[in-house]
Amino acid sequence: MTKKEKRLQSLFSNPKGMRFSDLDAILKDLGYEMRQSRKGSSHYVYSHPEVEKLVVLVSHGRNDILPRYQVNDAIQSVRRLLEDL
């Protein structure tokens, strides 16, 4: 199992303790593009051309544990993407 596959598996199996840096890596591996809404803002918006739903993550540091609702939004978006592939 590759590192990318392990990260994706951890997203689905243990979303409670997901760190910003881990979810950022997962989304980028899947082809999501990240943009920061404003310079110095803590909001990061991820989009993918195949998925309508945007993923918004709020983080003040790379090692921040993300709130559950943000991780759940990312999971929904990733599942839609994987269904379409």
Secondary structure, DSSP 4 states (H G I P E B T S, - for coil): --HHHHHHHHHHH--TT-BHHHHHHHHHHTT-EEEESSTT-SEEEEEETTEEEEEEEE-SSTTPBPPHHHHHHHHHHHHHHHHH-
